[in-house]
Amino acid sequence: MKYGIFVNHEKMIQRYKTYLKQLRRTIKAVKELNIYTLDKLGSKTAVRTCPICHGKPYDFGFLAPIYDFVKCPKCNFFYARELYDEDTLNQFYRDDIHNQEIQQIQYDIIKKEVETHKLIPDSFIKRCIKNQTGTDKCLDIGCGFGVNLSFLKPHFKTIEGIELDKFAIEKGREMFGNDIKIYQKELKCLKLKENSYDLILLNQVIEHISDLDMFKTIHKLLKPKGILCIATPTSDSLSFRMFQGDWVHVHELGHIQLFNDASFKAFAKQFNFKITHIQTNNWLDIQLNDVICRKRKGFVHRFNDVPYINPINLGISIITKSILNTTNLLSKLNNGCYVEVIMKKDDG
Ligand SMILES: [Zn+2]
């Protein structure tokens, strides 16, 4: 017979084993992907100016495994100046098995959450819903499996997504149904109706977009009072300031720029939006593992497996999370891992 605190201990061990399995699987996939990327892709041939203001001057930013990041002095914006050309990248995303493995890991996690009814909207999606100015149409650019659209569905008459990845679309349909319209084309190739969207969102997508001028199109698509909501890793975070080029969010092929409070202000000015809310979320994103392994060769933030530390690590994470949840401290200090921005279309 089991009592009190011991009731769930088997369940806890099981959860811990699953966490460890997921961690090790992800570490392996990410490390292999980066080795493969650098080996396979050759030299970077596409050079760009500041994606926000198109200014040429730049300061040194920081070095990351795949890109050298520079900083626009005008926009306070970190961006990779030299990129791989588009064809090389498209081919890579289509054929690469490491990338497919990472997709599969994400799918396995989400599927399990759906099956056990544990999938809940995050602070960003709650904020999108809270700030919505109309109920007609919403568009999620880079919607992935469609998790966010499934939360937005009850709040709009029509919901649409843009996603280029076939695997994500198919699996998304299996999990969330066929009634969500997903375009499998880039925004510039679609003829969407101007002045028709109440909400356009990009969750963990803007850090991938090489040509930010697509926000001119997004501006046109929004209704006069429509809102644009963006969430992305931020250089204002405590974790970025601690890890710089070792930070997990600048450690992959897809992440080519890094926003913060100041660069979003420059962005809003450039593309005629008015920021109505900007704040980081409340996630610290620094684990004991990270602190201990910081000086190790091949260190990558968030991807360190130290068998004896892992249980302590998990324990501290739970405690930190509960303290942060009650105090909302990181968000108040604007030091959380992701920045969440709400902007209104501004016609001047
Ligand atoms: Zn700039």
Residues whose N, C-alpha, C, O or C-beta is under 5 A from the ligand:
A	BS01	ZN	C50 I52 C53 H54 G55 C72 K74 C75
